[in-house]
Amino acid sequence: MGEYFCRACKFFDDDVDKEQYHCKDCGICRVGGKDNFFHCKKCGSCYSVTLRDKHVCIEGSMKNNCPICYEYLFDSLRESSVLRCGHTMHLQCFHEMLKHDKFTCPMCSVSIFDMEKFLRALDAEVGISSVRSTATISSWVPFRVNFPFTFLAPA
């Protein structure tokens, strides 16, 4: 018989390093250690204790497919990420999305980062800069467009 046994799920496993536990509210066995997770009643799933009282609840948010790879999230063994808006996706898919310069939720288009600091720094930079220059857009786009434009900044 396995080192770990769950009577409710009729599940055996010899690898106890996964720290399996049964969540009665989810109705399934999970990995990662019971002390590291809590069950959010509103969301209907287990999340890392680091998210307790720090996430936006969306009812049944984990009972959907990952918006990137379309794998069902609720019983996935891959680590999940909860975005600022409350939508969820696999952490690996989240990192892939960032590699492709996608910085908004694929479900609702809300920014996945707090842009306030960035926008303040950008406002300060534009406020300081009084440089007006002419350049070509050809260095910024993958196809050749060669027309002049001017950067405008307050003097």
N, C-alpha and C positions, 0 to 999 in steps of 0.2 A: 504494500500500500504506500501511497505518497506521503511525503513529509508534511504537506499541507493538504487538509481535507475540508471541504465545505459541504455540510449535510444539505443545505438549502439548494445549492447548485449541482450537487452530486459531482463535485470537481476535485480531482486529485492532481497534485503537482509535487515533484521532487525538488525543485529549485526554490527553496525558501528565501534565497537572496533577493527575490523580487518583492518581498514583503507583502504578500497577498492578504487581503482582508475582504470580508463580505459586507457590503453596504445594504442594510435592510431596506432603506428608502429607494435606492436604485434597483434593488432586486438582483444584483449581480456581484460577482467577485471583481475586485479591482487590485491593482498593483501599486506599490509606492509607499506603503505603510499607513495604517489608520491614523497615526498621530500627525501625519503630514497633510491630511486632507479633511475637509468638512463637507457635509451635504447641504447645499442651498435648496431650501424647500421651494422657493419661487422658480428658480431656474430648473430644478428637477434633476440636478446632477452633483457630483462631487468635484470640488475645486481645491487647489492648493490653499493651505491656511494663510498664505501671504495675501490672498484675495478677500479674506473675511472682512466684511463691511467696507470693501474698497472696490467693488465691481458694480457695474450697472446690470441689474437683473432683467433678463428677458425670458419670459416663461417658455420653458422647453428649448432653450437655445442650443443645448447639446444634442437634442433629438432631431438634428438636421445633418445634412451632408456638409463636409468641408467645402467652402465655395471655390477652392482652388483644385483639389484632387478628387472631389466628390465622394470620398470615403465617409461612411456613416460615423459620426463623432462619438456618439454615446458609448459604444462598446469598443472603440478603437484602442489599441495598445500604444499608439503613438501619442506623445505629449501634445496637449492642446494649449492654445493661447486665447485669452479673453481680451478683446480689443476695448478701447475706451468707450465705444458705443454700446458694448454688451454682446456683440456678435462674436462667434467663436470660429476658430480654424486650427489646423495643426500648426505647431510651432515651426516645424520644418517648412511648411508651405508659407508661413508668415515670412521667414527669412528669404525664401525664394522670391517672394513678392517684392521685398525690399531690394534685392539684387537687380530687379528689373525696374527700379525707380517708381514703384507704385506705393504711394503713401496715403491712400484712402481705403476705407473699408470696402470690399467688393460687394457687400450687401446694401449699404446705405450711403456710401460715398463720404462719410464723415472722416476727417483727418485722423490718422492713427496715432499721431503725436500731438503734444501740446505745442502749438505753433506760436504761442504768445511771445516767448523769449526770442525766437528767430525773427519774428516780425518787428519787435522793438529794436533789435540790433540792426535790421535792415532799414528801418525808419531813421535810426541814428546815423547810419552810413550815408543814406541819401541826404540827410540834413547837413552833414559835414561836407559832402562832395559838392563842389560847384563846377566840376569839370564838364565841359561840353566837348564831345569829340565826334568825329565821323568815322564810321567803320563799315565793313560789309558783313552781311549776315551769312555769307558763304561758309564761314568757319564754324557756325553754330548748327547748321542743318546738313543732313546727309546728301542733299542734292545741291547743285550749283545755282545759287541765286546771287546776283551781283548788283545790288542797288544800294545807294547811300542812305543812311539814317542817322539820326542824332540822338544821343543820350541827353535827356533834359533833367536837370536837377536845380533845386532852388539856389539862387546866388547868395 
